[in-house]
């Protein structure tokens, strides 16, 4: 069985020794504005003040700060594939990256809304979203970074 991203071209897995996973964005070659998800190599810049039409792929910062968060108490509709039966709620975090983008993603396994707070630091990890006949499908998630001297579930890494 192979391990592949559930969404091709949006992030790297970070499998090679010393290689960390990363979200992949696009940078306008005219104004340097960064976008996520990535756009085609040619198109139009989403920055209204720019007439750029060419983009280069760029890795986004692996760490950011929680901008907002919530929990998914109700199962999303198809094509969502539930990780368990019965459905178990999970936390979502909107994370502001150093590039100024806010990227939404699930929170890493073992963490929930009790482990989050606006302004807290999180880092990108890759975890299995689901497994099918062809292998594991992975997705990026946000894992809280324990504060120095912190106590409680976030400092321990799970709850």
N, C-alpha and C positions, 0 to 999 in steps of 0.2 A: 504494500500500500504506500501511496505517496502523500506528502503533506504539501498542500498548495493554498494560496490565499483564496478566500471566498470571493473577493473582489480583486481581480487581476490589475496590476499597475498602480494601485493606490498605496501600497506599503511594501517594504522588504521584510523578509523573515528573520534575518540576522543569524543564519545558521553557521557560517564560517567562523573559525576560531577568532575570538576577539571582535567579531562583527556584531554590532547592536542593531536591532530592528529600527526602522525609520519610516515615517510617513513620507510619501512622495508628492510634491507639489509642482507647480509650474511657475516660472518667473518670466515676466514680460522682458524681452531684450531691449525695449525702448525705455520704459520707465522703472523697471525693476520691481514692479508690484508682484506679490506672490499670491497664488491661488491654490485652494484645495477644495475639492478633488482636482487632480491634474487635468489640464485641457490639451487638445491636440496641438501639435507643433506649430500649426498655422491656424489662424482664426481671427478673433477680435479681442482686444484687451478689455477686461471688465472694469478697468479704471476709467470713469467717464471723461477724465481730463487727458486721456492718452489715445492716440490713434495707432498704437502698435499692433502688429499682426503676427509676430513670431515669438515663440516661447521656448525656454529650455527647462529640462527637468531639474529639480532641486530637492535635496533631502531637507526636511523640516526638523526643527529642534525636537529632541526626544523628551524634554521636560517642559512643563508649563505650570500654570496656576489655575485652580478651579475658578471658573467664572460663574458657573451655576451648576446645580445638580438636582436630580429627582429620582424617584424609583418607578419602575414599570410594573405597577400592580396588576395590570390586565394584559393578557397575551396579545401581542401585535398580530395583525392579519397576515395571511399568506402574501408574499412568499417566505415570511418568517418561519424558521424551523425551530420549534421549542427544544430546549436542551434536556427537558425532563417531562415526564408525564406522571402525575399532574404538573401543570405549569408552576414554576417557582419564580417569584418576582426578582428583578435584578436592578441595580443602580445604573444610572446614566450620568455622565458628567460632560459639561461643555467646558473645554480647557483652552485658555488663552496661551498661545505659543509665543516665543520670542519674536517671531516674524509679524506679530500683531493679529494673526488669524485666530478665530475661535473654532475648535473642532470638537464635534460631538462624538462620543463613543461610550461603550459599556465600561463599567468599572471591573477591574480584575476579580477573578473568583476569590471568595473568602473575604471580600470587602463589600460594604453596603453604605447607605446614606449616613449611618452613625459614624463612619470613618472619614467623612468628608466635611469640609467647611470652605466657604468662599475664601479665596486667597491662598489656600493650602497648596503645596507643591505636589505634583504627580508626575509619573514617568510612563512612557510608552512601553508596553509589553505585548507580545503576540501569544495568543492562546487559541486552543481548538474551539471553534464555534459549533461544529457538528461533524459527524463521520458518516460517509455514505459508501456505496459499493466501490468507489474509486479511491477512497482514502480520507484523510483528515482535511477539513476546510478550516482555515485559520482566519482570525480577525484581530485587529489591534484593540487593545483595551488600555485603560488608565489605572495605574496602581499608585495608591498614596505613598509618598515618601515620608517615612517617619521623621518627625522633628527631633533634634538632639535633646536627649533627656526626657522624651515623651514617655508616657505610660499609657496603658490601655490597649485596645485591640489594634489600632493602627501601628503602634510601636512593635507589636508582636507579629504583625504580618498577616494575621487572620483572626476571625472571630468565631 
